[in-house]
């Protein structure tokens, strides 16, 4: 059985339509992936901002300006005077 001209045209047309459909599907999938990536990048930016704010809060809570008043009020501690500080030497030497 030999294929006539109109059969070849139909086969080429079917092949072209299948290829075009595959390209359209791939582009649609790429656009959906790009949309999801943009969404994830915005979420990441928000999380990084939140992380920076939390790190700043931790640094502030660990600062001397916050800890000294807390130690004074809760534990009754105070900052020693210069004359009250004793520097101990290592008995093994250097």
Secondary structure, DSSP 8 states (H G I E B T S, - for coil): ----HHHHHHHHHHHHHHHHHHHHHHHHHHHHHHHHHHHHHHHHHHHHHHHHHHHHHHHHHTSHHHHHHHHHHHH------GGG------TT--
